[in-house]
Amino acid sequence: MQTPTARSLRLALSESFDAVAGAHVDIRLTAADGYSTARAYSLSDVREDRTVEVTVERLDDGEVSPYLVDVVEVGEPLEISGPHGRWFTWNPTDTGPVQLIGGGSGIVPLMSMIRMREIWAPATQFNLVYSIRAPQRRYFASELRQLVDHGRLPVNIFHTRIAPEDDPRPPARVSAAELASATIPPEQQPLVYVCGPNGFVEHCAAAMLAAGHDSGRIRTERFG
């Protein structure tokens, strides 16, 4: 469990496939009566070709996520297809700076990029801005903390509903000024990835444009 409502699942693949960091797969569930439904989930780890990881946030009215978060057990088969996605992906052969901006579960595809960078392009400059409602909603908390402690990744966390007691910033939506201050400046021409709820993505993409970033270097993925 990453949070009280989010779970990471490592999937052993029956055959290998080549997934790019930022890609997603479709997971299909089929009931005993034949009813079938599928949902797309971002991959949070693509470092190996015979196992991948998805991280799923439970939606109370969802048809797939409650089963994946609360029910499925180790060893059960799942039907997946993919990988899918070409635009919101990062290739480690691109050695230019990378700015990641995630809101809530929008950190998931960004985490696959962070993990891939550690293996294949450790010298590439990465920066992460992470917006969450409360401290207990933080995904990959220990792993991100370890990267910060070892000087591998600058991480700026903004709380929107509840902030830790030692956080001098009151909980609020991250502002355009805060984004400009916490991110790689446009003069360095970073490739910018923004992922999260629709309103969050719209706000952050507009803020990055206003700060002077090239629209052609801003990639977005949204949900909700």
C-alpha positions in Angstrom: 0.0 0.0 0.0 1.3 3.4 -1.0 -1.5 5.3 0.8 -4.7 4.2 2.6 -6.3 4.0 -0.9 -3.5 3.3 -3.3 -1.6 0.1 -3.9 1.3 -0.9 -6.1 1.1 -4.3 -7.9 4.1 -6.0 -9.5 3.0 -8.0 -12.5 4.9 -11.0 -13.7 4.4 -11.1 -17.5 3.8 -14.2 -19.5 5.8 -12.7 -22.3 8.2 -9.7 -22.3 7.4 -6.4 -23.7 9.3 -3.2 -24.1 7.6 -0.4 -22.1 8.8 3.2 -22.2 8.8 5.2 -18.9 5.5 7.0 -18.8 3.5 4.4 -20.6 0.3 2.7 -19.4 -1.4 -0.7 -19.7 -5.1 -1.7 -19.8 -6.2 -4.1 -17.1 -9.4 -6.1 -17.9 -11.6 -7.9 -15.4 -14.2 -10.4 -16.5 -17.0 -11.6 -14.1 -18.4 -15.1 -13.8 -21.4 -14.0 -15.8 -19.2 -12.8 -18.7 -19.4 -9.1 -18.0 -16.1 -7.5 -18.8 -14.6 -4.1 -18.3 -11.1 -2.6 -18.6 -9.3 0.5 -17.3 -6.0 2.2 -18.2 -3.3 2.4 -15.5 0.1 4.1 -15.6 3.2 2.0 -15.1 5.2 3.0 -12.1 8.2 0.8 -12.9 9.4 -0.4 -16.3 13.1 -1.2 -15.5 12.6 -4.9 -16.3 11.1 -6.6 -19.4 9.4 -9.6 -17.6 7.9 -7.7 -14.7 6.2 -4.3 -14.5 4.6 -2.3 -11.7 1.3 -0.5 -11.7 0.1 1.8 -8.9 -3.7 2.1 -8.6 -5.8 4.6 -6.7 -9.1 3.2 -5.5 -12.2 5.0 -6.7 -15.2 4.3 -4.6 -17.5 4.1 -7.7 -14.9 2.3 -9.8 -15.4 -1.0 -11.5 -11.8 -2.1 -11.6 -9.7 -0.2 -9.0 -11.5 -1.5 -5.8 -10.7 -5.0 -6.9 -7.1 -4.2 -7.6 -6.6 -2.3 -4.4 -8.6 -4.4 -1.9 -9.2 -7.8 -3.3 -6.6 -9.3 -5.7 -4.0 -11.5 -4.1 -0.5 -12.6 -5.0 -0.6 -15.3 -7.7 -3.9 -14.4 -9.2 -3.9 -13.9 -13.0 -4.8 -10.6 -14.5 -5.4 -9.8 -18.2 -3.5 -6.8 -19.5 -2.8 -5.3 -22.8 -0.1 -2.8 -23.9 2.1 -1.0 -23.3 0.3 2.1 -24.7 1.4 5.7 -24.9 4.0 7.5 -27.0 3.6 11.3 -26.2 3.7 11.3 -22.4 6.9 9.2 -22.3 10.6 9.8 -21.6 13.5 8.0 -23.3 16.8 8.0 -21.3 18.7 8.7 -24.5 17.4 12.2 -24.3 19.9 13.7 -21.9 18.3 17.2 -21.6 16.9 18.4 -18.2 13.6 17.1 -17.1 11.0 18.9 -15.0 8.3 16.7 -13.4 5.1 18.1 -11.9 2.7 15.6 -10.3 -0.6 16.1 -8.6 -1.8 13.2 -6.3 -1.7 9.9 -8.2 -0.3 11.8 -11.1 3.1 10.9 -9.6 2.8 7.4 -10.9 4.1 7.7 -14.5 6.6 10.3 -13.3 8.0 7.7 -10.9 8.7 5.3 -13.8 10.8 8.1 -15.3 12.6 8.7 -12.1 13.4 5.0 -11.6 14.5 4.6 -15.3 16.8 7.6 -15.0 18.5 6.1 -12.0 19.5 3.0 -14.0 20.1 4.3 -17.5 20.8 8.1 -17.3 22.0 9.0 -13.8 23.7 12.2 -15.0 20.5 13.6 -16.5 19.1 16.6 -14.5 15.7 15.8 -12.9 13.5 18.0 -10.7 10.2 17.0 -9.1 7.3 19.2 -7.9 4.7 17.1 -6.1 1.3 18.4 -5.0 -0.7 16.4 -2.5 -3.7 16.9 -0.2 -2.1 15.7 3.0 1.1 14.0 4.1 -0.5 10.5 4.3 -1.4 10.9 0.6 2.2 10.8 -0.5 3.1 8.0 -2.9 6.5 6.4 -2.8 7.4 8.3 0.3 10.4 6.4 1.5 11.9 6.0 -2.0 11.6 9.7 -2.7 13.1 10.6 0.7 16.0 8.3 0.0 16.7 10.0 -3.4 16.6 13.4 -1.7 18.9 12.3 1.1 21.4 11.1 -1.4 21.3 14.2 -3.5 19.8 12.4 -6.4 16.6 14.4 -6.9 15.3 17.8 -5.8 11.8 17.3 -4.5 9.4 20.2 -3.7 6.2 19.0 -2.0 3.1 21.3 -1.7 0.2 20.4 0.5 -3.2 21.6 -0.5 -5.5 20.5 2.4 -3.4 19.5 5.4 0.3 20.3 5.9 2.8 18.8 8.4 3.3 20.7 11.6 6.9 21.6 10.6 5.9 23.0 7.2 6.0 26.8 7.3 3.8 27.0 4.3 0.0 26.9 5.0 -1.9 24.3 2.9 -3.0 25.8 -0.4 -2.9 25.2 -4.1 0.6 25.7 -5.6 0.7 29.1 -7.1 2.3 30.2 -10.4 5.0 32.0 -8.5 5.8 29.0 -6.4 6.0 26.8 -9.5 8.4 29.3 -11.2 10.6 29.3 -8.1 10.6 25.5 -7.6 11.2 24.4 -11.2 14.0 24.3 -13.7 14.1 27.8 -15.4 13.0 28.0 -19.0 16.4 29.2 -20.1 17.6 25.6 -19.6 14.9 24.3 -21.9 13.7 21.4 -19.8 11.2 18.9 -21.1 8.2 19.4 -18.8 5.8 16.6 -17.8 2.6 17.5 -15.9 0.3 14.8 -14.7 -2.7 14.8 -12.4 -6.4 15.9 -12.2 -7.6 18.0 -15.1 -7.8 21.3 -13.2 -4.3 20.8 -11.7 -2.8 20.1 -15.1 -4.5 23.1 -16.7 -3.3 25.4 -14.0 0.3 24.1 -14.0 0.7 24.0 -17.7 -0.6 27.6 -18.0 1.8 28.7 -15.2 4.8 27.1 -17.0 3.8 28.8 -20.2 3.5 32.2 -18.4 7.0 31.6 -16.9 8.4 31.4 -20.4 8.6 27.7 -21.2 8.1 26.6 -24.8 4.7 25.0 -25.3 6.3 22.4 -27.5 8.3 21.1 -24.5 5.3 20.8 -22.1 3.7 17.4 -22.1 0.5 16.7 -20.2 -1.5 13.8 -19.0 -4.7 14.3 -17.1 -7.6 12.4 -15.6 -11.0 13.2 -14.1 
